[in-house]
Amino acid sequence: MRFRAAVLRSYETPFTVEEVVLGTGPAAGEILVDIAGCGMCRTDLAVRRSAGRTPLPAVLGHEGAGVVVASGDGPDGAIGVGDHVVLSFDSCGECRNCRGAAPAYCDSFASLNLFGGREEHGRRLTDATGKALAPRWFGQSSFAEYALVPARNAVRVDPSLPLELLGPLGCGVLTGAGAVLNTFRAGPGDTLVVLGAGAVGLAAVMAATAAGVRTVAIDGNPGRLALAERFGATPLPAATAGLAERIRRRTDGGAQYALDTTASAPLINDALHALRPTGVLGLVARLHDALPLGPGTLDRGRGIRHICEGDAVPGLLIPRLIGLWQAGRFPFDELIRTYALADINEAERDCDAGRVVKPVLLPERRDR
C-alpha cells in the first residue's frame, strides 16, 4: 500500500512529504486508520533535541484521528471497520501497571512510544526506495494519510463529531486535563497554578474551570495569557517580580496544586514556594537541568510528582472530555489552527514562534 507521509530524515532538516510503502496490512490486534487529522505536539518537535535517541528516518505524529478501513482478527467487541477513532499512546497491556489501569506507566512505555516500538513493526513501513522507516512513533506515526496501529491505542467516538479536530485529545489535551481531573482530582474550593499556557497548560485551565477550581495561569506571552483568562484563569506574567508571593495572594495564602509545563527551574521553585501545606506540584515537561530546592521547600506535607499522559486511561478520559466540550465547558477546539499535511514545516515554524497553540495537520488525498 502506497500513501503520503511526512518523513523526518535528520534532526536538523525539515520534514519531507513523500510517498511511503506499507508492506503488510493489519495483523491480529491491529487496525489501519484513514487519518482525518493529526495534532502536532511539542513531543514531536522535541525529537530534534533527542540526541540521537529517536531512530531516524521516521514518520512522527501521535495525535491522530480517523476512520478504521481495515482490521486484523481481534476479540469480540474490538474496534472494527468503519469506526471513527481517536488514537492515543501505546502500551503493552500485560505489565502490572497496565493491568492496574495505569497504561501511561507501562513498563515498556519508552520503548513502545519513543525509542523503537515493537520489534515486529520493523521494516513494515519503508520509503519509496525500500529504505526502512523507524517503527511506529507512539504506536501511530500519524503525520500521514494512513496509520497502522494497535487497536488498544484507539478510542471509538461518535461519527457525528468533527473527527479532524479530535486528535489532540489523544495526548496534549489529555495530559493537561488529566492532570487536573485524574492526578489532582481537583474540585470546587481548590486552587491551582498553571505554569505555561500552551496546549497542555490551557487544557488544564479549561478542565479546572469545568471542575470549579480557581486557577492562576503564568506565561510570558500576552496572547496566551489572554486565552487563559478567557478560559477562566487569573493571568499573571511570568516575569512578575515576587512571583511566589503574588500567587499566594491570588490563591488565599497558597495554591493546593501547581502544574508545570515549562521545565523552567526558576518558575518551578516559585510555584513550590507558593504551595500551601500539603500542596502538590505536578511536572509534565521533562527537566533537562538540575532542580535545586532550598531548605524547607518540601516541608509541611508539600510534594512533587511527575505526571505522564494525565494519568489517563484514554478510553475513559477522552469520552469525558468530549462530553464536556459538547456541553460548552471545554472549548479545546479554540486552540486549533489547521494546516494541510504538505504545510507541516510551516506548522512547525508557527508552533515554535508561538503563533499557534495547537496545529492540526489535515491529509489532502486525491481519492477523497
Secondary structure by P-SEA (a helix, b strand, c coil): cbbbbbbbccccccccbbbbbbcccccccbbbbcccccccccccccccccccccccccccccbbbbbbccccccccccccccbbbbbbbbcccccccccccccccccccccccccccccccccccccccccccccccccccccccbbbbccccccccccccccccccccccaaaaaaaaacccccccccbbbbbccccaaaaaaaaaaaaaccccccccccaaaaaaaaaaccccccccccaaaaaaaaaccccccbbbbccccaaaaaaaaaaccccbbbbbcccccbbbbbcccccccccbbbbbcccccccccaaaaaaaaaaaccccccccbbbbcccaaaaaaaaaaaccccbbbbbbbcccc
